Amino acid sequence: MHELSIATAVVESADAAARRHGAASVESVRLRVGELAGVVADALRFSFGLAAEGTALAGARLEIEEVPARARCGGCPGDFAVGSPPSLECPGCGRSAAELLTGRELEIAAVTLPEPDAPAGVPPPSLS
């Protein structure tokens, strides 16, 4: 289960980001995971919970943005969904795709830290 090693790396990176910003905790981590990355989202969520125990990420939410696989045809204009299992044959002309555009992503898109406490006597900012 390589999801545990992925989760451990995500926790280590997000924990380091929290420390760089002086945060004691992390509220959430958002990942972008491509359809062809070979990652099982449920296994990654479970592994994230295990890897986060005892760190600044304990109790943090893991949000996974699934990125569909798309390819560009080498013979006609446009791009198309690759699907799963992947098919790199253009549905428009039958030629093989010239380029895989998306679907291999595995990256941290955002780490959300808690808002720092306002100094005593300072009112919260107005939204109007």
N, C-alpha and C positions, 0 to 999 in steps of 0.2 A: 504494500500500500504506500505509494510514493506521496500520497496526499499528506501524510504526517510530516515528511521532510519539507514539503512545500509550506505547510502551516507553520512549522518551526521557523523557517526562513522569514515568513511574513511577520510573525510575532517578533523576531529579533530586529527586523528592520523598523517596524512600527514602534517598538520599545525604544530603540535608539533615537528615533525622531522625537518621541515624547521627552526623552532626557535632554536633547538639544534645545528644546523649547521650554524646559523647566516644568513640564507637566508631570504630575504624579500618577496620572491615569490616562487611558484612552477610551473614548466613548464608542467609536466604531472605526472599522477599516472597510474600504470598498475596493474590491478586486475586479479587474476585467479579465475574464477567462474565455478564450476562444473555443468554439465548438470542436475544433480539431486538436486542442491542447492535451486531450487524453486525461482530463481531470473529472472525477466524479464529485459533483457539487455537495451531495449529502455527506460523503466521506470527508471532504475538505472541511465542512462545517463542524463535524464531529471532532476531527483532528485539531482544528483551531481551538476548540474549547479545552482540549487536553493540553495543547502547547501553551495556552495563555495562563494556565493555573500558576499562581505565585509570581506573576509579572504585572506590569502596569496595564496589561490588556485583560486581566481577569474580569470577566463580566462584560467585556466589550462585544458589540454586535459585529458580525461579519456579513457584509452585503456583497453579493456576487452578481456582477453584471455579465450576462452571457452574451458573447459576441458571435453572431452567426458567420459561418464561413461563406465568403464570396470570392469569385474569380473573374478575371477579365479574359475575354476570348481573344485569340490571336488572329482570327479571321474576319470577325464582324464587330461593329461597334457595340459597346455596352458591356455589362457584367451580369453575372447570374449567381444564384444560390448553389453552393456546392453540395449541401445536404450531408446526411449521415446514414449509411456509410458514404464517404465522399465520392463524387463523380466529377471529374475535371473535363468532361465532354460538354461542349456548348449545346444547350437545348435548341438554339436557333439555327446553327449551321453544322453541328456535329464535329467540329474541330476541337482539338485539345486546347485547354486553357493556356494562355501565354504567361499568366501571372496570377498567383494566389494573393488576393488583396487583404482579406481579413480571415480570422479563424484560428490563428496560432497564438494569440495574445495570452500572456500570463503575467500580469503586472499589477502593482499597487496603484490604484487611481487616486485614492484619498485616504488620509488618516485624520479623523476628527478628534480634537482634544477638547476637554471641557473649557468653558469660558472662565477666564481668571476672575477671582473675586474682586469686586470694585473696592477701592479704598473707602474707609469709613467716612461718612458724611458726603460722599459724592453720589448724586442721584443717577439712576440709570439713564442712558441716552434716550432722547425722544425719537420716535419713529415718524413724527409728523413733519 
